[in-house]
Amino acid sequence: MGELKMQTNTLELLEWDSQFFGYPVARVFFDPAGIDNLDKIMLQIDAGKIHLTYFFVPLKADYLNNQISLKGGISVDQKTIFTKKSEPHSDFINSIIDYPGGEIDPRLVDLVLQAGSYSRFRIDSNFKNKEYEKLYITWLSNSLNKSIAFKTLVAKRKDDILGITTIGQKGKHADIGLVAVDENFRGQGIGYDLIHSADSIAFEMGFKEIKVVTQYKNRSACRLYEKCNFSIESITNIYHYWS
């Protein structure tokens, strides 16, 4: 759940994921030349008894994408990174406040599960033990205890929480993590105000750049970030390979 360290065409065992899911999990970042290593990597997966491997593949590496699909890789995501220069904002329509922490409000749990509706951990039917729910609740908990985020912002109306976003740091840039607006209150500028609030905080803290990751199929999220003046930095195909 931290920032990915790029080490291309090499099988890397993921200790956190393996412990969390209860079986060996690994990942491979491919570059276009990775096709030369694909068969070797498949043998390493079998030899290491890796149960699940994430393949990260360049969008335009057509032959490599095709070969991974033929070998049983399941296309589960097109990871889309949006980026912009940070800047201050004002004139918010909705009330955006810092969440004080403490116990996890059930309303926040509901929101973060809505946030993951396009998550590869939700759409991949090979997950059988509520892994998606457990993962997103852990993500929320680790954001609230500030181990992966320095602020959690919520949109409130009276006593109800209508939206959430978290902001942390990856490398030298600010990073927006969880983003969700209750499905019954969308179209009211809540997501817009949450993202602009995070952008303002990044600017005030001296970050020159702010990024956010979503799924390309999550068109409503993509439109929100584009409306907030983010632009696409990269798109990466992600496959799950189950042994």
N, C-alpha and C positions, 0 to 999 in steps of 0.2 A: 504493500500500500504506500510505500515511499516512492521516491523518484527512481525511475528505471535507469540502471547503468548500462549503457550500450556496449555490448561485447558481441560482435557479429559472428554468425555461423558457428556458434559454440553452444553446446548443451549446458545449461546452468541449473542446478538443483535449487529450488526455492524453499528455504527452511521454514519461513513464516507460513506460506501457503500449505506446505506439507503438514505442518503441525496443526494448523487450523482445520483443514479438511480431513485429516486422519489417514492420508495416503500420500505416496510420493508424487510431487508436482515439480515440473521443470519448465523452462522456457528457452526459446531460441529466437534471437533477432537475426533475420536474414537480410543480407544485401543482395543485389541482383546476381552476384557471383555465387550465391549460396547454393545454387542448384548442384554445384560440384561436390558439396558436402552433404547433400540431402540423404543419400543412401547410408553414408557413414553415421549420420545422426540417428537415423531410424534404427540401426543396429545398436547404438549406444542406449537408446530408449529401451529396447528389448533387454539388453544385457543388464541395465540398471533397474529393471522392473519398475519403470516409471509409469504410474497409472494415468496421469494426465499431463500433457505437454501443451503449453501455449506457443503457437508459432506467430511471430510478428513479421509480416511480409510487405515489402514495398508495393504500393498500389499498382504501379505500371510494370511490375515484373511478371508479365503475363504467363510465360512458360513455367516459372517457379510456382505461381499461384495454381496453375492447372495441375502440375505434378503433385503438389501437396493435397489437392482435392482428390486426385486419383488414388493416393495412398491412404485415404480415409480421414483427412483433415476436414473438420466441420467448420464452415464459415459462420462465425458468430458475431462479428463486429467489424465496422470500419471506424477505427479510433480516429477522431477528428480533433486536432488541437487548434484552438482559436487564440489569437494574441492581439494585443494593442499596447500602445504607450499609455501609462497611467496618467490620469488627470482628475482634477477636483470636479465635484458636481454639487448642485443645490436645487432648491425648489422641488422637493420630493412630494408626491401626492399622498403616499402612504406612510404610516408610522413605522420606521425601522429602528430597532433598538438592539443593544448587545444582550444576548441571553446570559443570565447571571450564573448559569451552571447549576451544580447540585444534582439532584435526582433527575433522571430522564423523564420528561413529560411524555405521556402516551401519545399526545398530539404530534410531537416531533417524530416519534417512531412511525406513525402513520404517514407523515410527510416524506420521510426518507425512503420508505418502501415505494411510495409513488415516484420518487426521484429515480429509482432503479428499474422503471418499467421496461426500458430498452436494454438493460444490462445483459451482457453475455452470460452472466451467472444465473440469470432468470430464464433466458430464452433457450438455453441448452438443456434439453430434457434428460440428459444423462446425470444431472445433479438430482439426487433422490431424497436428500436429508435436510431440506430447507436451508441449503447452503447460502442461497441468495439473501434470505431474510437475516440469517446469522451474520453474514458479511456486512450488510448495510447497517445493522444495529451496532456492530463493533465499530464500524467507521464513524457512526454518530457518537458513540461513547468516547472514542479516542480523540474526536474533535472537541467534545465538551471538556475533557480533562487536559486539553491543550498539548497532547503529545504529537498530534499531526496538524493542528490548526491553532493560530493564536487568537482568532475571534470567531464566534458564532453569532450571526445576525438573524433576527427573526422579524417578520412583519406581523404586527398585532392590530387587531380591531376590537376594542373593549378588552375582554379577557380571552379572546380566541387568538390562536396562532395560525396565520394563514399561509406563511411561507418561511423558508429557511435558506441560508447560504452560509458556507464556512470559508474562511480565508487563511492560508498558511504560506509557507515559503518553500520553494524548490530551487536549489542553486541560488542564482542572483535575482530571480524574479518572484513576484507574488503569484500565488496559485489559488484559484477558486476551486473548492472541492465539491461538496454537496450543494445542489441547487434544486429546490422544489417549491411549487406553489400548489395549494390545494386545488384539485380539479374543479371544485364548485366555485372558485373565485378567480379563475384565470381570465385574462382579457381586461383586467382592471389596473394594469401598470405595476402590479406587485413585483413581478420578476424583474422588470425594468429598474425599479427603485432598489431592489436588493443588489443587483449587479452594479449599479452606479454607486451605491454605498460602499461596496467592496472596493471598487475602483478608487474612490476618494480616500479610503483608508490606506490603500497601497501607495497612493501619491503622497499622503501626509507622512508615511513611514519612510519615504525616500526610495521606494522601488520605482525604477524607470519603466518596467514592463510588467504586465499582468497577463496570465494565461488561464485558460479553462479547457477541459477536455469533455467531449460528449461523443455520442454515437451519431454517425452520419444519417442514419435512418430516423433519428429523433429530430424531425424537421422543425417542430415548435421550438426546441432548444436552440437549434442552429439559427432560426429566424430571430430569436431573442438576442443572441450574441451579435449577430450582424446589425440589428437595430441599435445595439449599444456600441457600435463602431469597432467591433472585433473583426479580424479577417482570418481566414484559414491559413495556418502555417504548414500543416501537413495532414495527410490522411494515410493511415496504415491498416491493411487488412489483418485481422486476427482470426486464427483458426484454433480450435481445440482438437487435439489428437488423443483419443482414449485407447489405451492398450488393453 
